[in-house]
C-alpha cells in the first residue's frame, strides 16, 4: 500500500517536471493540456478530502499537512485561472502587427517523454525511500543492543575474559630496542598512510603506556596496504605505504632506535603528502643524511626487514591495521577501550607477583 505522504511527493514531482519542461496547459495543445489540469484537479480534491478528515477528527491534526494542502490549493487556483493564457505576442510576417498566437503546440512524443521521465524519477524516489526505511528499521532493531555493547566495553571482567580467550602466538622480538627483558610485549602492525594507525600512535598508545607505567616493550611492525611490498594486497589502498615503511627502517639503520621513533612520528604527521622529497626533508629534519636515507630505502637490508614483517603478519592472520598483540595475544576490537588497558595492566602485574611468589616458595629453605 502506497503511503499518502509519498503520493503527495509524487504529485508535486510530476507537476514540477511537467511545468518545468513543457510549461502550463495550452488550449491549442488539446487534448494534452488536460493532463496537468486533471492531475491538479485530482490533487485539489485530495487536499479537500484530507482536510475534511482532520476537521472531523477522523485523522490527527497536522500543521505541516495543512500548510502543504494550502499550498496545493494556491497551485490549483493559479493553474486553472491561467490555463488559457499561455500564449506569446509575436509580429505578423505579412503586416508586422502584433497578435497573440501560441509559442508552440505540444506533441504526443513530448508528452510521452515527460511522463516517462516523471515516472522514472518517482520510481527512483520510491526505491530510495524503501532502502532508507529498511536501514532505519535495521538500525531500530539494533538499538537495544547498543546499550549492551557499551556496558560490555566498560566491564573490565568481560574485556579480560575476551582477551585471555585469544590464542597465544610466538612473536619474535629480535630488534635490540624491542627486546622485552621480562616486560609485557606490545606489538603493533601499522601502515603509515592509515588514519586509524595515526590516531593509535598519537592517543591510544599513550593510554596504554600510562596504564603500564612505562613498563612495556613496544615493537612496531610494518603491514603496508600496498602491493609494492605486500603480496596479500591486491590493490594499492595506500600507494606510499611501502616506501614510508622503508623510510622508517632506513632511519633506524642510519640513526638507531631514536631516529626510528622520530621518523615514525613524522611519517604519520605527513601521511597525506608522502613522497621521496618528503622522506629526504624529514631525514634532514631529524639530523640524518637525506640522500643516504633514499639510497638505503632501496637497499636489501631495509627492504628485507619490511618483507619479514609482512610475512609475520601473514602467519598471524593480520589483514588490517592497526592490529595489536599483547604478550602474543591479539587484542580484540571490543577491548580497544580505555577500560581495558588499566585492567589488563593490573592483571599482568598481579600475575607476575604471583609467579615471583611461587618461585620464591619453590626455592626457599
GIWO-V491065 format. One record per residue. N is the residue number from 1. RES is the residue in one letter. PSI is psi in whole degrees, 0 to 359 (* if undefined). NEAR is the number of other C-alpha atoms within 12 Angstrom. Layout:
N;RES;PSI;NEAR
N;RES;PSI;NEAR
//
This chain:
1;X;130;6
2;X;132;12
3;X;148;12
4;X;320;15
5;X;320;20
6;X;325;20
7;X;319;21
8;X;319;27
9;X;315;24
10;X;321;27
11;X;310;31
12;X;325;29
13;X;315;26
14;X;313;31
15;X;321;35
16;X;317;25
17;X;318;26
18;X;306;32
19;X;328;26
20;X;323;15
21;X;325;19
22;X;348;31
23;X;192;29
24;X;179;38
25;X;137;38
26;X;123;32
27;X;326;26
28;X;351;22
29;X;22;27
30;X;143;19
31;X;5;18
32;X;333;28
33;X;345;31
34;X;343;23
35;X;303;30
36;X;328;36
37;X;317;31
38;X;317;21
39;X;315;29
40;X;321;35
41;X;314;24
42;X;319;20
43;X;320;33
44;X;317;30
45;X;321;18
46;X;318;25
47;X;317;31
48;X;318;22
49;X;312;18
50;X;326;27
51;X;323;28
52;X;319;18
53;X;319;18
54;X;322;19
55;X;326;15
56;X;10;12
57;X;23;12
58;X;352;12
59;X;149;14
60;X;145;16
61;X;136;17
62;X;111;16
63;X;318;12
64;X;321;13
65;X;319;22
66;X;317;22
67;X;319;15
68;X;317;25
69;X;324;28
70;X;318;21
71;X;320;20
72;X;323;30
73;X;317;24
74;X;317;18
75;X;313;29
76;X;319;30
77;X;314;18
78;X;318;20
79;X;316;30
80;X;325;26
81;X;326;15
82;X;9;18
83;X;337;27
84;X;9;23
85;X;13;21
86;X;65;26
87;X;160;22
88;X;155;15
89;X;117;15
90;X;150;17
91;X;146;13
92;X;137;12
93;X;330;9
94;X;313;9
95;X;342;9
96;X;355;10
97;X;150;11
98;X;137;13
99;X;155;16
100;X;132;15
101;X;156;19
102;X;142;21
103;X;318;20
104;X;164;19
105;X;133;24
106;X;146;28
107;X;161;18
108;X;325;17
109;X;318;13
110;X;316;20
111;X;317;29
112;X;317;17
113;X;318;18
114;X;317;29
115;X;318;27
116;X;317;17
117;X;319;21
118;X;316;27
119;X;322;21
120;X;316;18
121;X;317;22
122;X;319;26
123;X;320;20
124;X;319;16
125;X;323;20
126;X;316;21
127;X;318;15
128;X;317;15
129;X;318;19
130;X;315;17
131;X;320;14
132;X;316;14
133;X;324;15
134;X;318;14
135;X;316;14
136;X;323;14
137;X;317;13
138;X;320;14
139;X;318;14
140;X;324;13
141;X;330;12
142;X;342;14
143;X;318;14
144;X;336;13
145;X;345;14
146;X;316;14
147;X;323;12
148;X;315;14
149;X;318;19
150;X;321;19
151;X;324;18
152;X;324;23
153;X;343;27
154;X;8;23
155;X;102;24
156;X;322;27
157;X;313;21
158;X;316;24
159;X;319;32
160;X;320;31
161;X;320;21
162;X;320;24
163;X;312;30
164;X;340;23
165;X;347;14
166;X;142;20
167;X;147;17
168;X;123;16
169;X;158;20
170;X;114;19
171;X;115;32
172;X;137;24
173;X;71;27
174;X;3;17
175;X;137;21
176;X;321;15
177;X;351;21
178;X;8;26
179;X;132;20
180;X;333;23
181;X;50;15
182;X;348;15
183;X;158;22
184;X;144;34
185;X;122;35
186;X;118;35
187;X;126;40
188;X;118;39
189;X;124;42
190;X;170;42
191;X;126;44
192;X;354;45
193;X;12;37
194;X;119;33
195;X;320;22
196;X;323;22
197;X;320;34
198;X;318;28
199;X;318;23
200;X;314;29
201;X;328;33
202;X;320;19
203;X;307;18
204;X;320;25
205;X;324;31
206;X;319;19
207;X;314;24
208;X;314;37
209;X;321;26
210;X;320;18
211;X;323;25
212;X;3;28
213;X;32;18
214;X;351;18
215;X;69;21
216;X;134;31
217;X;115;29
218;X;131;34
219;X;128;35
220;X;126;44
221;X;145;40
222;X;134;48
223;X;70;48
224;X;135;45
225;X;66;36
226;X;129;30
227;X;347;22
228;X;332;27
229;X;358;34
230;X;101;35
231;X;343;20
232;X;346;25
233;X;125;23
234;X;334;15
235;X;151;15
236;X;84;19
237;X;322;21
238;X;89;31
239;X;341;28
240;X;6;32
241;X;319;39
242;X;313;41
243;X;322;43
244;X;320;53
245;X;318;48
246;X;320;44
247;X;318;52
248;X;316;47
249;X;329;45
250;X;324;42
251;X;321;42
252;X;318;32
253;X;322;31
254;X;324;30
255;X;5;25
256;X;193;21
257;X;322;23
258;X;317;20
259;X;321;30
260;X;315;32
261;X;319;27
262;X;318;26
263;X;323;40
264;X;313;39
265;X;315;28
266;X;326;33
267;X;319;44
268;X;319;35
269;X;332;24
270;X;26;25
271;X;341;31
272;X;350;20
273;X;29;22
274;X;136;27
275;X;171;23
276;X;321;24
277;X;321;19
278;X;318;28
279;X;317;40
280;X;314;32
281;X;321;26
282;X;321;37
283;X;314;36
284;X;321;24
285;X;327;17
286;X;16;28
287;X;20;20
288;X;169;30
289;X;112;23
290;X;319;26
291;X;321;23
292;X;321;24
293;X;316;38
294;X;323;32
295;X;317;25
296;X;328;31
297;X;331;33
298;X;357;24
299;X;159;20
300;X;325;17
301;X;311;19
302;X;313;31
303;X;330;29
304;X;325;22
305;X;314;31
306;X;319;38
307;X;319;28
308;X;320;23
309;X;319;37
310;X;319;37
311;X;320;25
312;X;318;27
313;X;320;37
314;X;315;22
315;X;333;15
316;X;356;26
317;X;23;19
318;X;128;30
319;X;349;25
320;X;170;28
321;X;151;34
322;X;145;36
323;X;131;35
324;X;135;40
325;X;134;39
326;X;118;36
327;X;42;32
328;X;351;25
329;X;131;27
330;X;136;33
331;X;113;34
332;X;157;25
333;X;320;20
334;X;341;25
335;X;357;36
336;X;63;31
337;X;157;29
338;X;336;25
339;X;334;27
340;X;315;33
341;X;315;36
342;X;324;27
343;X;315;27
344;X;326;35
345;X;316;32
346;X;319;23
347;X;320;24
348;X;325;26
349;X;315;22
350;X;322;14
351;X;318;15
352;X;320;17
353;X;316;14
354;X;321;14
355;X;319;14
356;X;319;15
357;X;320;14
358;X;319;13
359;X;321;12
360;X;318;12
361;X;322;11
362;X;330;10
363;X;1;9
364;X;175;9
365;X;*;5
//
